Amino acid sequence: MSDTNQFLSSISVSYGNRWRDFGFMWVFYIFNLSLAMLFYWLARVPKTQTRVEKSKEKR
C-alpha cells in the first residue's frame, strides 16, 4: 500500500469519525482502569473486621 488512507479505508476507519473514535478510546481506557481497580479492591481490601484483626495479631 502506498497511501495511509488506502489502508485505513480497508479497515473501515475514516477521518470523519475521529471524535467518535477518540471517545471510544477514552471509554475503553476508563472501563479497563475501573475493572483493574475493582479486581484490586476485591483481592486486597479486607472485607470484615476479623481480617483486619488477624492481620494486626500477626505483627
C-alpha distance matrix in Angstrom:
0.0 3.7 5.7 7.5 9.4 7.0 6.8 10.5 11.5 10.5 13.0 15.4 15.6 16.6 18.1 21.3 22.1 21.9 25.6 26.0 23.3 25.1 28.3 27.1 26.1 29.7 31.3 29.5 30.6 34.2 34.5 33.6 35.9 38.6 38.3 38.4 41.6 43.1 42.7 44.1 47.0 47.7 47.8 49.5 51.7 55.2 56.1 59.9 62.6 63.6 60.3 60.9 64.5 63.5 61.1 63.9 66.3 64.1 64.2
3.7 0.0 3.8 6.9 9.0 7.7 8.6 11.7 12.8 12.8 15.3 17.1 16.7 17.0 17.8 21.1 22.4 21.9 25.7 26.5 24.1 25.5 29.0 28.2 27.1 30.5 32.4 31.0 31.8 35.3 36.0 35.1 37.2 40.1 40.1 40.1 43.0 44.8 44.6 45.7 48.6 49.6 49.7 51.2 53.3 56.9 57.8 61.6 64.2 65.3 62.1 62.5 66.1 65.2 62.7 65.3 67.9 65.7 65.7
5.7 3.8 0.0 3.8 5.5 5.3 6.7 9.0 10.2 11.2 13.4 14.6 13.7 13.5 14.1 17.4 18.8 18.4 22.1 23.1 20.9 22.3 25.7 25.2 24.3 27.6 29.6 28.4 29.3 32.7 33.5 33.0 34.9 37.7 38.0 38.2 40.9 42.7 42.8 44.0 46.7 47.8 48.1 49.5 51.4 55.0 55.9 59.7 62.3 63.6 60.4 60.7 64.4 63.7 61.2 63.8 66.5 64.4 64.3
7.5 6.9 3.8 0.0 3.8 5.3 5.1 6.2 8.6 9.9 11.1 12.3 10.8 10.9 11.4 14.9 15.9 15.0 18.8 19.7 17.3 18.6 22.1 21.5 20.5 23.8 25.8 24.7 25.5 28.9 29.8 29.3 31.2 34.0 34.3 34.5 37.2 39.0 39.2 40.3 43.0 44.2 44.5 45.9 47.7 51.4 52.2 56.0 58.6 60.0 56.8 57.1 60.8 60.2 57.7 60.2 63.0 61.0 60.9
9.4 9.0 5.5 3.8 0.0 3.8 5.4 5.0 6.0 8.5 10.1 10.2 8.8 8.1 9.0 12.1 13.5 13.4 17.3 18.0 16.1 17.9 21.1 20.7 20.3 23.6 25.3 24.6 25.8 29.0 29.7 29.7 31.7 34.2 34.6 35.2 37.8 39.4 39.8 41.2 43.7 44.7 45.4 46.9 48.5 52.1 52.7 56.5 59.2 60.7 57.6 58.0 61.7 61.2 58.9 61.4 64.2 62.5 62.4
7.0 7.7 5.3 5.3 3.8 0.0 3.8 5.5 5.3 6.4 9.1 9.9 9.9 10.2 12.1 14.8 15.9 16.4 20.2 20.4 18.4 20.6 23.6 22.6 22.4 25.9 27.3 26.2 27.8 31.0 31.3 31.1 33.5 35.9 36.0 36.6 39.5 40.9 41.0 42.6 45.1 45.9 46.5 48.2 50.0 53.5 54.1 57.9 60.7 62.0 58.9 59.5 63.2 62.5 60.3 63.0 65.6 63.8 63.9
6.8 8.6 6.7 5.1 5.4 3.8 0.0 3.8 5.5 5.1 6.8 8.9 8.8 10.3 12.4 15.4 15.6 15.7 19.4 19.4 16.8 19.0 22.0 20.6 20.1 23.7 25.1 23.6 25.0 28.4 28.6 28.1 30.5 33.0 32.9 33.4 36.4 37.8 37.7 39.3 42.0 42.7 43.1 44.9 46.8 50.3 50.9 54.7 57.5 58.7 55.6 56.2 59.9 59.1 56.9 59.6 62.2 60.3 60.5
10.5 11.7 9.0 6.2 5.0 5.5 3.8 0.0 3.8 5.4 5.4 6.2 5.1 6.7 9.0 11.9 11.8 12.1 15.7 15.6 13.2 15.5 18.4 17.2 17.0 20.5 21.8 20.7 22.3 25.5 25.8 25.6 28.1 30.4 30.5 31.3 34.0 35.4 35.6 37.2 39.7 40.5 41.2 43.0 44.6 48.1 48.6 52.4 55.2 56.6 53.6 54.1 57.8 57.3 55.0 57.7 60.4 58.7 58.9
11.5 12.8 10.2 8.6 6.0 5.3 5.5 3.8 0.0 3.8 5.4 4.8 5.6 6.6 9.7 11.7 12.1 13.3 16.9 16.4 14.6 17.4 19.9 18.7 19.1 22.7 23.6 22.6 24.7 27.6 27.7 27.9 30.5 32.5 32.5 33.6 36.4 37.4 37.8 39.7 42.0 42.6 43.5 45.4 47.0 50.4 50.6 54.4 57.3 58.7 55.8 56.5 60.2 59.7 57.6 60.4 63.1 61.4 61.7
10.5 12.8 11.2 9.9 8.5 6.4 5.1 5.4 3.8 0.0 3.8 5.6 7.7 9.9 13.2 15.2 14.9 16.2 19.6 18.6 16.5 19.4 21.8 19.9 20.2 23.9 24.6 23.1 25.3 28.4 28.0 27.9 30.7 32.7 32.3 33.4 36.4 37.3 37.3 39.3 41.8 42.1 42.8 45.0 46.7 50.1 50.3 54.1 57.1 58.3 55.3 56.2 59.9 59.1 57.1 60.0 62.5 60.7 61.2
13.0 15.3 13.4 11.1 10.1 9.1 6.8 5.4 5.4 3.8 0.0 3.8 5.8 9.1 12.4 14.3 13.1 14.2 17.3 16.0 13.5 16.5 18.7 16.5 16.8 20.5 21.0 19.4 21.7 24.7 24.3 24.1 27.0 29.0 28.5 29.6 32.7 33.5 33.5 35.6 38.0 38.3 39.1 41.2 43.0 46.3 46.5 50.3 53.3 54.5 51.6 52.4 56.1 55.4 53.5 56.4 58.9 57.2 57.7
15.4 17.1 14.6 12.3 10.2 9.9 8.9 6.2 4.8 5.6 3.8 0.0 3.8 6.5 10.2 11.3 10.2 12.1 15.1 13.6 11.8 15.3 17.1 15.3 16.3 19.8 20.1 19.1 21.7 24.4 24.0 24.4 27.3 28.9 28.8 30.3 33.1 33.8 34.2 36.3 38.4 38.9 40.0 42.1 43.5 46.8 46.8 50.6 53.6 55.0 52.3 53.0 56.7 56.3 54.4 57.2 59.9 58.3 58.8
15.6 16.7 13.7 10.8 8.8 9.9 8.8 5.1 5.6 7.7 5.8 3.8 0.0 3.8 7.0 8.7 7.5 8.6 11.9 11.0 9.0 12.1 14.4 13.1 13.8 17.2 18.0 17.4 19.5 22.3 22.4 22.9 25.4 27.3 27.6 28.8 31.4 32.4 33.1 34.9 37.0 37.8 38.9 40.7 42.0 45.5 45.7 49.4 52.3 53.9 51.1 51.6 55.3 55.0 53.0 55.6 58.4 56.9 57.2
16.6 17.0 13.5 10.9 8.1 10.2 10.3 6.7 6.6 9.9 9.1 6.5 3.8 0.0 3.8 5.4 5.7 7.2 10.6 10.6 9.6 12.2 14.6 14.3 15.1 18.1 19.3 19.3 21.2 23.7 24.3 25.1 27.2 29.0 29.8 31.1 33.3 34.5 35.5 37.2 39.1 40.1 41.4 43.0 44.1 47.6 47.8 51.5 54.3 56.0 53.3 53.6 57.4 57.3 55.2 57.7 60.6 59.2 59.3
18.1 17.8 14.1 11.4 9.0 12.1 12.4 9.0 9.7 13.2 12.4 10.2 7.0 3.8 0.0 3.8 5.4 5.3 8.8 10.1 9.5 11.0 13.8 14.4 14.9 17.4 19.2 19.6 21.0 23.3 24.5 25.4 27.1 29.0 30.2 31.3 33.3 34.8 36.0 37.4 39.2 40.6 41.9 43.1 44.1 47.7 48.0 51.7 54.3 56.2 53.5 53.6 57.4 57.4 55.1 57.5 60.5 59.2 59.1
21.3 21.1 17.4 14.9 12.1 14.8 15.4 11.9 11.7 15.2 14.3 11.3 8.7 5.4 3.8 0.0 3.8 5.6 7.9 8.7 9.6 11.4 13.2 14.2 15.6 17.7 18.9 20.0 21.7 23.5 24.6 26.0 27.7 29.2 30.5 32.0 33.8 35.0 36.5 38.1 39.6 40.9 42.5 43.8 44.5 48.0 48.0 51.7 54.3 56.4 53.8 53.9 57.7 57.9 55.8 58.1 61.2 60.1 60.0
22.1 22.4 18.8 15.9 13.5 15.9 15.6 11.8 12.1 14.9 13.1 10.2 7.5 5.7 5.4 3.8 0.0 3.8 5.7 5.3 6.1 8.5 10.0 10.6 12.2 14.5 15.4 16.3 18.3 20.1 20.9 22.4 24.3 25.7 26.9 28.5 30.3 31.4 32.8 34.5 36.0 37.2 38.9 40.3 41.0 44.4 44.4 48.0 50.7 52.8 50.3 50.4 54.2 54.4 52.4 54.7 57.8 56.7 56.8
21.9 21.9 18.4 15.0 13.4 16.4 15.7 12.1 13.3 16.2 14.2 12.1 8.6 7.2 5.3 5.6 3.8 0.0 3.8 5.5 5.1 6.0 8.6 9.8 10.4 12.4 14.2 15.1 16.4 18.4 19.8 21.0 22.5 24.2 25.7 26.9 28.6 30.1 31.6 32.9 34.5 36.0 37.5 38.6 39.4 42.9 43.2 46.8 49.4 51.4 48.8 48.7 52.5 52.8 50.5 52.8 55.9 54.7 54.6
25.6 25.7 22.1 18.8 17.3 20.2 19.4 15.7 16.9 19.6 17.3 15.1 11.9 10.6 8.8 7.9 5.7 3.8 0.0 3.8 5.4 4.8 6.1 8.6 9.7 10.6 12.3 14.1 15.2 16.5 18.1 19.9 21.0 22.4 24.2 25.7 26.9 28.4 30.2 31.5 32.7 34.4 36.1 37.1 37.5 41.0 41.2 44.7 47.2 49.4 47.0 46.8 50.6 51.0 48.9 51.0 54.2 53.3 53.1
26.0 26.5 23.1 19.7 18.0 20.4 19.4 15.6 16.4 18.6 16.0 13.6 11.0 10.6 10.1 8.7 5.3 5.5 3.8 0.0 3.8 5.4 5.1 6.3 8.7 10.0 10.5 12.3 14.3 15.4 16.3 18.3 20.0 21.0 22.5 24.3 25.8 26.7 28.5 30.2 31.4 32.7 34.6 35.9 36.3 39.7 39.6 43.1 45.8 48.0 45.6 45.7 49.5 49.8 47.9 50.1 53.2 52.4 52.4
23.3 24.1 20.9 17.3 16.1 18.4 16.8 13.2 14.6 16.5 13.5 11.8 9.0 9.6 9.5 9.6 6.1 5.1 5.4 3.8 0.0 3.8 5.3 4.9 6.2 8.8 9.8 10.4 12.3 14.3 15.1 16.4 18.3 19.8 21.0 22.5 24.3 25.5 26.9 28.5 30.1 31.4 32.9 34.3 35.1 38.6 38.7 42.4 45.0 47.0 44.4 44.5 48.3 48.5 46.4 48.8 51.8 50.7 50.8
25.1 25.5 22.3 18.6 17.9 20.6 19.0 15.5 17.4 19.4 16.5 15.3 12.1 12.2 11.0 11.4 8.5 6.0 4.8 5.4 3.8 0.0 3.8 5.4 5.1 6.5 8.8 9.9 10.7 12.5 14.3 15.5 16.6 18.4 20.1 21.3 22.7 24.4 26.0 27.1 28.7 30.4 31.8 32.8 33.5 37.1 37.4 41.1 43.5 45.6 43.0 42.8 46.6 46.9 44.7 46.8 50.0 48.9 48.7
28.3 29.0 25.7 22.1 21.1 23.6 22.0 18.4 19.9 21.8 18.7 17.1 14.4 14.6 13.8 13.2 10.0 8.6 6.1 5.1 5.3 3.8 0.0 3.8 5.3 5.2 6.2 8.6 9.8 10.6 12.1 14.2 15.3 16.4 18.3 19.9 21.1 22.3 24.3 25.7 26.8 28.4 30.3 31.3 31.6 35.1 35.1 38.7 41.2 43.4 41.0 40.9 44.7 45.2 43.1 45.3 48.4 47.6 47.5
27.1 28.2 25.2 21.5 20.7 22.6 20.6 17.2 18.7 19.9 16.5 15.3 13.1 14.3 14.4 14.2 10.6 9.8 8.6 6.3 4.9 5.4 3.8 0.0 3.8 5.5 5.0 6.0 8.5 9.9 10.4 12.1 14.1 15.2 16.4 18.2 19.9 20.8 22.4 24.2 25.5 26.7 28.5 29.9 30.5 33.9 33.9 37.5 40.3 42.2 39.7 40.0 43.8 43.9 42.0 44.4 47.4 46.4 46.6
26.1 27.1 24.3 20.5 20.3 22.4 20.1 17.0 19.1 20.2 16.8 16.3 13.8 15.1 14.9 15.6 12.2 10.4 9.7 8.7 6.2 5.1 5.3 3.8 0.0 3.8 5.5 5.1 6.2 8.7 9.9 10.7 12.3 14.2 15.4 16.5 18.4 19.9 21.2 22.6 24.3 25.8 27.1 28.3 29.2 32.8 33.2 36.9 39.5 41.3 38.6 38.7 42.5 42.5 40.4 42.7 45.8 44.6 44.6
29.7 30.5 27.6 23.8 23.6 25.9 23.7 20.5 22.7 23.9 20.5 19.8 17.2 18.1 17.4 17.7 14.5 12.4 10.6 10.0 8.8 6.5 5.2 5.5 3.8 0.0 3.8 5.3 4.9 6.1 8.4 9.8 10.4 12.0 14.1 15.2 16.4 18.1 19.9 20.9 22.2 24.1 25.7 26.5 27.0 30.6 31.0 34.6 37.0 39.1 36.5 36.4 40.2 40.5 38.3 40.5 43.6 42.7 42.6
31.3 32.4 29.6 25.8 25.3 27.3 25.1 21.8 23.6 24.6 21.0 20.1 18.0 19.3 19.2 18.9 15.4 14.2 12.3 10.5 9.8 8.8 6.2 5.0 5.5 3.8 0.0 3.8 5.4 5.2 6.0 8.5 9.8 10.4 12.2 14.1 15.3 16.2 18.2 19.8 20.8 22.3 24.2 25.4 25.8 29.2 29.1 32.7 35.4 37.5 35.0 35.2 38.9 39.3 37.4 39.7 42.8 42.0 42.1
29.5 31.0 28.4 24.7 24.6 26.2 23.6 20.7 22.6 23.1 19.4 19.1 17.4 19.3 19.6 20.0 16.3 15.1 14.1 12.3 10.4 9.9 8.6 6.0 5.1 5.3 3.8 0.0 3.8 5.6 5.2 6.1 8.6 9.9 10.6 12.3 14.3 15.3 16.5 18.3 19.9 21.0 22.5 24.1 24.9 28.4 28.5 32.3 35.0 36.8 34.1 34.5 38.2 38.2 36.3 38.8 41.7 40.6 40.9
30.6 31.8 29.3 25.5 25.8 27.8 25.0 22.3 24.7 25.3 21.7 21.7 19.5 21.2 21.0 21.7 18.3 16.4 15.2 14.3 12.3 10.7 9.8 8.5 6.2 4.9 5.4 3.8 0.0 3.8 5.5 5.3 6.1 8.6 10.0 10.6 12.3 14.2 15.5 16.5 18.3 20.0 21.2 22.2 23.1 26.8 27.4 31.1 33.6 35.4 32.6 32.6 36.4 36.4 34.2 36.6 39.6 38.4 38.5
34.2 35.3 32.7 28.9 29.0 31.0 28.4 25.5 27.6 28.4 24.7 24.4 22.3 23.7 23.3 23.5 20.1 18.4 16.5 15.4 14.3 12.5 10.6 9.9 8.7 6.1 5.2 5.6 3.8 0.0 3.8 5.5 5.0 6.0 8.6 9.8 10.5 12.1 14.2 15.2 16.3 18.2 19.9 20.7 21.1 24.6 24.9 28.6 31.0 33.1 30.5 30.4 34.2 34.6 32.5 34.7 37.8 37.0 37.1
34.5 36.0 33.5 29.8 29.7 31.3 28.6 25.8 27.7 28.0 24.3 24.0 22.4 24.3 24.5 24.6 20.9 19.8 18.1 16.3 15.1 14.3 12.1 10.4 9.9 8.4 6.0 5.2 5.5 3.8 0.0 3.8 5.5 5.1 6.2 8.6 10.0 10.5 12.3 14.2 15.2 16.4 18.3 19.8 20.3 23.6 23.6 27.3 30.0 31.9 29.4 29.7 33.5 33.7 31.9 34.4 37.3 36.5 36.9
33.6 35.1 33.0 29.3 29.7 31.1 28.1 25.6 27.9 27.9 24.1 24.4 22.9 25.1 25.4 26.0 22.4 21.0 19.9 18.3 16.4 15.5 14.2 12.1 10.7 9.8 8.5 6.1 5.3 5.5 3.8 0.0 3.8 5.4 5.1 6.1 8.6 9.8 10.6 12.2 14.1 15.3 16.5 18.0 19.1 22.6 23.1 26.8 29.6 31.1 28.3 28.7 32.5 32.3 30.3 32.9 35.7 34.6 35.0
35.9 37.2 34.9 31.2 31.7 33.5 30.5 28.1 30.5 30.7 27.0 27.3 25.4 27.2 27.1 27.7 24.3 22.5 21.0 20.0 18.3 16.6 15.3 14.1 12.3 10.4 9.8 8.6 6.1 5.0 5.5 3.8 0.0 3.8 5.5 5.1 6.2 8.6 10.0 10.5 12.2 14.2 15.4 16.2 17.0 20.7 21.5 25.2 27.6 29.3 26.5 26.5 30.3 30.3 28.1 30.5 33.5 32.4 32.6
38.6 40.1 37.7 34.0 34.2 35.9 33.0 30.4 32.5 32.7 29.0 28.9 27.3 29.0 29.0 29.2 25.7 24.2 22.4 21.0 19.8 18.4 16.4 15.2 14.2 12.0 10.4 9.9 8.6 6.0 5.1 5.4 3.8 0.0 3.8 5.4 5.2 6.1 8.7 9.8 10.4 12.2 14.2 15.2 15.4 18.8 19.0 22.7 25.3 27.2 24.7 24.8 28.6 28.9 27.0 29.4 32.4 31.7 32.0
38.3 40.1 38.0 34.3 34.6 36.0 32.9 30.5 32.5 32.3 28.5 28.8 27.6 29.8 30.2 30.5 26.9 25.7 24.2 22.5 21.0 20.1 18.3 16.4 15.4 14.1 12.2 10.6 10.0 8.6 6.2 5.1 5.5 3.8 0.0 3.8 5.4 5.0 6.1 8.5 9.7 10.4 12.2 14.0 14.8 18.0 18.2 21.9 24.8 26.3 23.6 24.3 28.0 27.9 26.2 29.0 31.7 30.8 31.5
38.4 40.1 38.2 34.5 35.2 36.6 33.4 31.3 33.6 33.4 29.6 30.3 28.8 31.1 31.3 32.0 28.5 26.9 25.7 24.3 22.5 21.3 19.9 18.2 16.5 15.2 14.1 12.3 10.6 9.8 8.6 6.1 5.1 5.4 3.8 0.0 3.8 5.5 5.3 6.1 8.6 9.9 10.6 11.9 13.4 16.9 17.8 21.6 24.2 25.5 22.4 22.9 26.6 26.2 24.2 26.9 29.7 28.4 28.9
41.6 43.0 40.9 37.2 37.8 39.5 36.4 34.0 36.4 36.4 32.7 33.1 31.4 33.3 33.3 33.8 30.3 28.6 26.9 25.8 24.3 22.7 21.1 19.9 18.4 16.4 15.3 14.3 12.3 10.5 10.0 8.6 6.2 5.2 5.4 3.8 0.0 3.8 5.5 5.0 6.1 8.6 9.9 10.2 10.8 14.5 15.4 19.1 21.4 23.1 20.3 20.3 24.1 24.2 22.1 24.6 27.5 26.7 27.0
43.1 44.8 42.7 39.0 39.4 40.9 37.8 35.4 37.4 37.3 33.5 33.8 32.4 34.5 34.8 35.0 31.4 30.1 28.4 26.7 25.5 24.4 22.3 20.8 19.9 18.1 16.2 15.3 14.2 12.1 10.5 9.8 8.6 6.1 5.0 5.5 3.8 0.0 3.8 5.4 5.1 6.1 8.6 9.9 10.1 13.2 13.3 17.1 19.9 21.5 18.9 19.5 23.2 23.3 21.8 24.4 27.2 26.6 27.4
42.7 44.6 42.8 39.2 39.8 41.0 37.7 35.6 37.8 37.3 33.5 34.2 33.1 35.5 36.0 36.5 32.8 31.6 30.2 28.5 26.9 26.0 24.3 22.4 21.2 19.9 18.2 16.5 15.5 14.2 12.3 10.6 10.0 8.7 6.1 5.3 5.5 3.8 0.0 3.8 5.4 5.0 6.1 8.5 9.9 12.9 13.4 17.2 20.1 21.0 18.1 19.1 22.7 22.2 20.7 23.7 26.1 25.1 26.1
44.1 45.7 44.0 40.3 41.2 42.6 39.3 37.2 39.7 39.3 35.6 36.3 34.9 37.2 37.4 38.1 34.5 32.9 31.5 30.2 28.5 27.1 25.7 24.2 22.6 20.9 19.8 18.3 16.5 15.2 14.2 12.2 10.5 9.8 8.5 6.1 5.0 5.4 3.8 0.0 3.8 5.5 5.2 5.8 7.7 11.1 12.7 16.3 18.6 19.7 16.5 16.9 20.6 20.1 18.1 20.9 23.6 22.4 23.1
47.0 48.6 46.7 43.0 43.7 45.1 42.0 39.7 42.0 41.8 38.0 38.4 37.0 39.1 39.2 39.6 36.0 34.5 32.7 31.4 30.1 28.7 26.8 25.5 24.3 22.2 20.8 19.9 18.3 16.3 15.2 14.1 12.2 10.4 9.7 8.6 6.1 5.1 5.4 3.8 0.0 3.8 5.5 5.3 5.1 8.5 9.5 13.2 15.6 17.1 14.3 14.6 18.4 18.5 16.8 19.4 22.2 21.6 22.4
47.7 49.6 47.8 44.2 44.7 45.9 42.7 40.5 42.6 42.1 38.3 38.9 37.8 40.1 40.6 40.9 37.2 36.0 34.4 32.7 31.4 30.4 28.4 26.7 25.8 24.1 22.3 21.0 20.0 18.2 16.4 15.3 14.2 12.2 10.4 9.9 8.6 6.1 5.0 5.5 3.8 0.0 3.8 5.9 6.2 8.3 8.5 12.2 15.2 16.1 13.5 14.8 18.3 17.9 16.9 19.9 22.2 21.6 22.9
47.8 49.7 48.1 44.5 45.4 46.5 43.1 41.2 43.5 42.8 39.1 40.0 38.9 41.4 41.9 42.5 38.9 37.5 36.1 34.6 32.9 31.8 30.3 28.5 27.1 25.7 24.2 22.5 21.2 19.9 18.3 16.5 15.4 14.2 12.2 10.6 9.9 8.6 6.1 5.2 5.5 3.8 0.0 3.8 6.3 8.3 9.7 13.1 15.7 15.9 12.6 14.1 17.4 16.4 15.0 18.3 20.3 19.2 20.6
49.5 51.2 49.5 45.9 46.9 48.2 44.9 43.0 45.4 45.0 41.2 42.1 40.7 43.0 43.1 43.8 40.3 38.6 37.1 35.9 34.3 32.8 31.3 29.9 28.3 26.5 25.4 24.1 22.2 20.7 19.8 18.0 16.2 15.2 14.0 11.9 10.2 9.9 8.5 5.8 5.3 5.9 3.8 0.0 3.8 6.4 9.0 12.1 13.9 14.5 11.0 11.5 15.0 14.4 12.4 15.3 17.8 16.8 17.7
51.7 53.3 51.4 47.7 48.5 50.0 46.8 44.6 47.0 46.7 43.0 43.5 42.0 44.1 44.1 44.5 41.0 39.4 37.5 36.3 35.1 33.5 31.6 30.5 29.2 27.0 25.8 24.9 23.1 21.1 20.3 19.1 17.0 15.4 14.8 13.4 10.8 10.1 9.9 7.7 5.1 6.2 6.3 3.8 0.0 3.8 6.3 9.3 11.1 12.5 9.6 9.6 13.3 13.6 12.0 14.4 17.2 17.0 17.8
55.2 56.9 55.0 51.4 52.1 53.5 50.3 48.1 50.4 50.1 46.3 46.8 45.5 47.6 47.7 48.0 44.4 42.9 41.0 39.7 38.6 37.1 35.1 33.9 32.8 30.6 29.2 28.4 26.8 24.6 23.6 22.6 20.7 18.8 18.0 16.9 14.5 13.2 12.9 11.1 8.5 8.3 8.3 6.4 3.8 0.0 3.8 5.9 7.6 8.7 6.0 6.5 10.1 10.4 9.6 12.1 14.6 14.9 16.2
56.1 57.8 55.9 52.2 52.7 54.1 50.9 48.6 50.6 50.3 46.5 46.8 45.7 47.8 48.0 48.0 44.4 43.2 41.2 39.6 38.7 37.4 35.1 33.9 33.2 31.0 29.1 28.5 27.4 24.9 23.6 23.1 21.5 19.0 18.2 17.8 15.4 13.3 13.4 12.7 9.5 8.5 9.7 9.0 6.3 3.8 0.0 3.8 7.0 8.5 7.2 8.5 11.5 12.2 12.4 14.7 16.8 17.6 19.2
59.9 61.6 59.7 56.0 56.5 57.9 54.7 52.4 54.4 54.1 50.3 50.6 49.4 51.5 51.7 51.7 48.0 46.8 44.7 43.1 42.4 41.1 38.7 37.5 36.9 34.6 32.7 32.3 31.1 28.6 27.3 26.8 25.2 22.7 21.9 21.6 19.1 17.1 17.2 16.3 13.2 12.2 13.1 12.1 9.3 5.9 3.8 0.0 3.8 5.4 5.7 7.0 9.1 10.4 11.5 13.2 14.9 16.4 18.2
62.6 64.2 62.3 58.6 59.2 60.7 57.5 55.2 57.3 57.1 53.3 53.6 52.3 54.3 54.3 54.3 50.7 49.4 47.2 45.8 45.0 43.5 41.2 40.3 39.5 37.0 35.4 35.0 33.6 31.0 30.0 29.6 27.6 25.3 24.8 24.2 21.4 19.9 20.1 18.6 15.6 15.2 15.7 13.9 11.1 7.6 7.0 3.8 0.0 3.8 5.4 5.2 6.2 8.7 10.1 10.8 12.5 14.6 16.1
63.6 65.3 63.6 60.0 60.7 62.0 58.7 56.6 58.7 58.3 54.5 55.0 53.9 56.0 56.2 56.4 52.8 51.4 49.4 48.0 47.0 45.6 43.4 42.2 41.3 39.1 37.5 36.8 35.4 33.1 31.9 31.1 29.3 27.2 26.3 25.5 23.1 21.5 21.0 19.7 17.1 16.1 15.9 14.5 12.5 8.7 8.5 5.4 3.8 0.0 3.8 5.4 5.0 6.0 8.6 9.8 10.4 12.5 14.7
60.3 62.1 60.4 56.8 57.6 58.9 55.6 53.6 55.8 55.3 51.6 52.3 51.1 53.3 53.5 53.8 50.3 48.8 47.0 45.6 44.4 43.0 41.0 39.7 38.6 36.5 35.0 34.1 32.6 30.5 29.4 28.3 26.5 24.7 23.6 22.4 20.3 18.9 18.1 16.5 14.3 13.5 12.6 11.0 9.6 6.0 7.2 5.7 5.4 3.8 0.0 3.8 5.4 5.1 6.3 8.7 9.9 10.9 13.1
60.9 62.5 60.7 57.1 58.0 59.5 56.2 54.1 56.5 56.2 52.4 53.0 51.6 53.6 53.6 53.9 50.4 48.7 46.8 45.7 44.5 42.8 40.9 40.0 38.7 36.4 35.2 34.5 32.6 30.4 29.7 28.7 26.5 24.8 24.3 22.9 20.3 19.5 19.1 16.9 14.6 14.8 14.1 11.5 9.6 6.5 8.5 7.0 5.2 5.4 3.8 0.0 3.8 5.5 5.3 6.4 8.8 10.3 11.4
64.5 66.1 64.4 60.8 61.7 63.2 59.9 57.8 60.2 59.9 56.1 56.7 55.3 57.4 57.4 57.7 54.2 52.5 50.6 49.5 48.3 46.6 44.7 43.8 42.5 40.2 38.9 38.2 36.4 34.2 33.5 32.5 30.3 28.6 28.0 26.6 24.1 23.2 22.7 20.6 18.4 18.3 17.4 15.0 13.3 10.1 11.5 9.1 6.2 5.0 5.4 3.8 0.0 3.8 5.4 5.1 6.3 8.9 10.3
63.5 65.2 63.7 60.2 61.2 62.5 59.1 57.3 59.7 59.1 55.4 56.3 55.0 57.3 57.4 57.9 54.4 52.8 51.0 49.8 48.5 46.9 45.2 43.9 42.5 40.5 39.3 38.2 36.4 34.6 33.7 32.3 30.3 28.9 27.9 26.2 24.2 23.3 22.2 20.1 18.5 17.9 16.4 14.4 13.6 10.4 12.2 10.4 8.7 6.0 5.1 5.5 3.8 0.0 3.8 5.4 5.1 6.5 9.1
61.1 62.7 61.2 57.7 58.9 60.3 56.9 55.0 57.6 57.1 53.5 54.4 53.0 55.2 55.1 55.8 52.4 50.5 48.9 47.9 46.4 44.7 43.1 42.0 40.4 38.3 37.4 36.3 34.2 32.5 31.9 30.3 28.1 27.0 26.2 24.2 22.1 21.8 20.7 18.1 16.8 16.9 15.0 12.4 12.0 9.6 12.4 11.5 10.1 8.6 6.3 5.3 5.4 3.8 0.0 3.8 5.5 5.3 6.9
63.9 65.3 63.8 60.2 61.4 63.0 59.6 57.7 60.4 60.0 56.4 57.2 55.6 57.7 57.5 58.1 54.7 52.8 51.0 50.1 48.8 46.8 45.3 44.4 42.7 40.5 39.7 38.8 36.6 34.7 34.4 32.9 30.5 29.4 29.0 26.9 24.6 24.4 23.7 20.9 19.4 19.9 18.3 15.3 14.4 12.1 14.7 13.2 10.8 9.8 8.7 6.4 5.1 5.4 3.8 0.0 3.8 5.5 5.5
66.3 67.9 66.5 63.0 64.2 65.6 62.2 60.4 63.1 62.5 58.9 59.9 58.4 60.6 60.5 61.2 57.8 55.9 54.2 53.2 51.8 50.0 48.4 47.4 45.8 43.6 42.8 41.7 39.6 37.8 37.3 35.7 33.5 32.4 31.7 29.7 27.5 27.2 26.1 23.6 22.2 22.2 20.3 17.8 17.2 14.6 16.8 14.9 12.5 10.4 9.9 8.8 6.3 5.1 5.5 3.8 0.0 3.8 5.4
64.1 65.7 64.4 61.0 62.5 63.8 60.3 58.7 61.4 60.7 57.2 58.3 56.9 59.2 59.2 60.1 56.7 54.7 53.3 52.4 50.7 48.9 47.6 46.4 44.6 42.7 42.0 40.6 38.4 37.0 36.5 34.6 32.4 31.7 30.8 28.4 26.7 26.6 25.1 22.4 21.6 21.6 19.2 16.8 17.0 14.9 17.6 16.4 14.6 12.5 10.9 10.3 8.9 6.5 5.3 5.5 3.8 0.0 3.8
64.2 65.7 64.3 60.9 62.4 63.9 60.5 58.9 61.7 61.2 57.7 58.8 57.2 59.3 59.1 60.0 56.8 54.6 53.1 52.4 50.8 48.7 47.5 46.6 44.6 42.6 42.1 40.9 38.5 37.1 36.9 35.0 32.6 32.0 31.5 28.9 27.0 27.4 26.1 23.1 22.4 22.9 20.6 17.7 17.8 16.2 19.2 18.2 16.1 14.7 13.1 11.4 10.3 9.1 6.9 5.5 5.4 3.8 0.0
